[in-house]
Amino acid sequence: MAKATFRILQIHPFLKGEGLNPRAGGKSRLSLQLSRELAARGNDVAVFPFPEPILEKPYWIDNPGKPIRLIPTARIPAVKDLARYFLIASRLPMPERSAHAVRLATMFLAGLQQAVRDVQPDVIHNHLSFSDFPPLYRALKIRVPLFLTHHTHTAGQHLHAYRRIIFTSDALRALVCGRDTSLLERSRLIRPSVERLFSDPSVPVPGKRKGILFVGGLRFDKGLQNLLAAYAASAALRKVPLRVCGIGPEQARFEKTAKRHKIKASFLGRVSPEAVRGEMQAAELLVNPSPAEGFSLALAEAMCCGTAVIGWKPQVEETQKLLRMECGLGWNPAESEPGELAEAILEWIHRKKTRTPAYRKALAARARKFFSIERYATEHLLAYEEVLEEG
């Protein structure tokens, strides 16, 4: 690299990333993990955790190599700047305009301006596909290149504000960019990493496995209803125990469905990453038959545990090409019946080839290498360098 290190202002949640927020998710943890790895390599990394309204003074997050600076997002402007920020805030697009929303936007503007002055970033990187950050950035006429990591299987917001849009899969890029050549030209592919907890090559890969595992939010968009329907359609599948990791608004409905069809399902609720790894190491197969994903970290984590998957078809097929080995079945619920999913699960778990310790170890080794945070951070640094060289 021409430039040894960078000054990077990361825009992503902190409380969710650290798991302090009860709704903490994998994407938030991944964003914070990237910040930690970039800082560990000697880059100056600061986190502006918008839209979390943090009012405290800046403080430092312990981290190997270099600490990370956590910067307040909401500041009370100096008296001489108050009218200017308030006027800018009053003109911002807002989903619900109110006096409180304008006051909060005024504080966010002051916070962002101070963050840019303090950090003097080479790049600013937003990790939220749906975010009101770009209007703040534009309103302050900030000239620092702005990046987006697009995680979500939807179009996103304010995409033309970004110098680079990083997509997590080919399928997601095709969905979002379509025929928009200006977006395609500014897009790059960087597949996500998993936490070191899953990619650590020293962790053994158990050979003895039993049952089916689902990991994800208990919402319709994550597809547990499709798996339960498959169990309901097959007496043979109902003999195979099912374990479910996750919480969500449809939990009571899903538990009722399992009980009505006499499915041997254990709903484990919120589970720590360490416990999720244990469940993945014990399962015969991870089945997450969601209708669509930006990129399912659960599928990648399972592969790192030597566990094959049935999940979002574009991701599974793309991953098999990247790993150069069979790692499961791609599934599209819209194109199949519950009975077909049941048959696919039963066929997979009875295949001799994919039940061997050799297969599981090979899958884990390839997945751990590819989905490493080291590869993920390196590809980001190359993307930053590319934009800065463009000027």
KAKARA-V186740 format. One record per run of one state. SS is the DSSP state (2 for helix, 1 for strand, 0 for the rest). FROM is the first residue (numbers start at 0). LEN is the number of residues. If there is no record, write none. Layout:
((SS:FROM:LEN) (SS:FROM:LEN))
This chain:
((0:0:6) (1:6:5) (0:11:14) (2:25:15) (0:40:3) (1:43:5) (0:48:10) (1:58:3) (0:61:6) (1:67:4) (0:71:7) (2:78:12) (0:90:8) (2:98:21) (0:119:3) (1:122:4) (0:126:6) (2:132:7) (0:139:5) (1:144:6) (0:150:8) (2:158:3) (0:161:2) (1:163:4) (0:167:2) (2:169:8) (0:177:3) (2:180:5) (0:185:1) (1:186:3) (0:189:6) (2:195:4) (0:199:12) (1:211:4) (0:215:4) (2:219:3) (0:222:1) (2:223:10) (0:233:3) (2:236:3) (0:239:2) (1:241:4) (0:245:5) (2:250:10) (0:260:4) (1:264:3) (0:267:5) (2:272:10) (0:282:2) (1:284:4) (0:288:8) (2:296:8) (0:304:4) (1:308:4) (2:312:11) (0:323:4) (1:327:4) (0:331:1) (2:332:3) (0:335:2) (2:337:12) (0:349:3) (2:352:3) (0:355:1) (2:356:14) (0:370:2) (2:372:18) (0:390:1))
